[in-house]
Amino acid sequence: MNARRLARKARLLRWVMNVYPPYLGAGVWIRRIASDFRQVEVKMTLRWYNRNYVGTQFGGSLYSMTDPFFMLMLMENLGRDYVVWDKAASIDFIAPGRGPVYASFAIDQAFIDDVRQCTAAGRKYLPELQVEVRDGEGALVARVHKTLYVRRKPRLQQAA
């Protein structure tokens, strides 16, 4: 896919996700998806409709703001020859989110190359990634651990 088409796809996905009702209801806003799908920036504002009983960010909302991005980023960078799923996740709550919170996701070429190498023979690969949720001052609010499931599609395993 050429760079212009990929950039257009990133803009469209950002727009669609920003009007997606679960994200609207949670106050999640995708600020940026890089045209090469290797970086994503997300913000969640604290509003009356997404604060919990004690007036802070819901834990589930903190997780949901981080949920699909590593999977989407890897899918776009590996292409259609791979199956990519979220396999497992955990979240460590460090401090209450009392205002807007932010998460920045990044993957690099070395990671993509590692995934390709580990799945070349048709084996599944379970890479583990981490993203931090921080408040507007940069203080750590939560740390999310994600495990992805990656495998070459079966029709390609036979051809390899």
C-alpha positions in Angstrom: 0.0 0.0 0.0 1.5 3.3 -1.0 2.3 6.0 1.6 -0.5 8.4 0.6 -3.2 5.7 0.7 -1.9 4.5 4.1 -2.0 8.0 5.5 -5.6 8.4 4.3 -6.4 5.1 5.9 -4.9 6.3 9.2 -7.0 9.6 9.1 -10.2 7.7 8.3 -9.6 5.2 11.1 -8.9 8.0 13.6 -12.2 9.7 12.5 -14.2 6.5 12.8 -12.8 5.6 16.2 -13.5 9.1 17.5 -17.2 8.8 16.6 -17.5 5.2 17.8 -20.2 5.3 20.6 -18.2 3.3 23.2 -15.3 5.8 22.9 -17.6 8.8 22.8 -19.3 7.5 26.0 -16.0 6.9 27.7 -14.6 10.3 26.8 -11.8 8.7 24.7 -10.3 10.8 21.9 -7.7 9.5 19.5 -5.4 12.4 19.0 -3.1 10.9 16.4 -2.5 7.8 14.3 0.8 8.1 12.5 0.5 7.6 8.7 2.7 4.4 9.0 0.6 3.1 11.9 3.7 2.9 14.2 2.5 5.6 16.7 -0.9 6.3 18.3 -1.7 9.0 20.9 -4.9 8.8 22.9 -6.5 11.1 25.5 -9.4 10.6 27.8 -11.0 13.6 29.5 -12.7 13.2 32.9 -16.4 14.2 32.5 -19.5 13.8 34.6 -20.6 10.8 32.6 -17.3 8.9 32.9 -16.3 9.4 36.5 -16.7 6.7 39.1 -18.3 7.0 42.6 -15.2 8.7 44.1 -14.9 11.2 41.2 -11.9 9.7 39.3 -11.5 7.8 36.0 -13.2 4.4 35.8 -10.7 1.6 35.8 -12.5 0.0 32.9 -12.3 3.3 30.9 -8.6 3.5 31.6 -8.2 0.0 30.1 -10.6 0.7 27.2 -8.6 3.7 26.1 -5.6 1.3 25.5 -7.4 -1.7 24.3 -7.2 -2.1 20.5 -4.1 -0.1 19.5 -1.2 -2.4 19.6 -3.3 -5.0 17.7 -4.3 -2.5 15.1 -0.8 -1.1 14.7 0.7 -4.6 14.2 -2.0 -5.7 11.8 -1.4 -2.7 9.6 2.4 -3.2 9.6 2.3 -6.9 9.0 -0.3 -6.9 6.3 -3.0 -9.4 5.4 -0.7 -12.5 5.6 -1.0 -12.6 9.4 -3.7 -13.2 12.1 -3.3 -10.7 15.0 -5.5 -10.9 18.1 -5.4 -9.6 21.6 -4.7 -12.6 23.8 -4.4 -11.3 27.3 -4.2 -8.0 29.2 -3.7 -6.8 32.7 -3.7 -3.3 34.2 -1.8 -2.0 37.2 -3.5 1.0 38.8 -0.9 3.3 40.2 -2.7 6.5 41.1 -6.2 7.9 40.6 -7.0 9.7 37.3 -8.4 13.0 38.4 -8.3 14.8 35.1 -7.4 14.1 31.5 -5.2 11.1 31.0 -3.0 10.2 28.0 -1.4 7.1 26.5 1.2 6.9 23.7 1.7 3.7 21.8 4.8 3.0 19.6 6.2 0.0 17.7 9.4 0.0 15.7 10.8 -1.9 12.7 12.9 -4.1 15.0 9.7 -5.3 16.7 8.0 -5.9 13.4 11.0 -7.8 12.1 11.1 -9.9 15.3 7.4 -10.8 14.9 8.0 -11.8 11.2 11.0 -14.0 12.2 9.2 -15.7 15.1 6.2 -16.6 12.9 8.1 -17.5 9.7 7.8 -21.2 10.3 4.1 -21.0 11.0 4.4 -20.9 14.8 2.3 -18.7 16.9 4.1 -15.8 18.7 2.9 -14.1 21.8 4.7 -10.8 22.1 4.2 -8.8 25.3 3.9 -5.0 25.1 3.3 -2.3 27.7 1.8 1.2 27.6 1.6 3.7 30.4 -1.4 6.0 31.1 -0.2 9.3 32.4 -2.0 12.4 33.7 -1.6 16.0 32.3 1.4 16.5 34.6 3.1 13.4 33.4 2.5 11.3 36.6 1.9 7.6 36.1 -1.8 6.6 36.5 -1.8 3.1 35.2 0.4 0.6 33.4 -1.3 -1.8 30.9 0.4 -5.0 29.8 -0.9 -6.6 26.6 -0.1 -10.0 25.1 -0.9 -10.4 21.4 -1.4 -13.6 19.4 0.3 -13.5 16.0 0.5 -16.2 13.4 0.9 -16.4 9.6 -2.4 -17.3 8.0 -2.8 -21.1 7.4 -2.8 -20.8 3.6 0.6 -19.1 3.8 2.1 -21.6 6.3 1.7 -24.4 3.7 3.4 -22.3 1.0 6.4 -21.4 3.2 
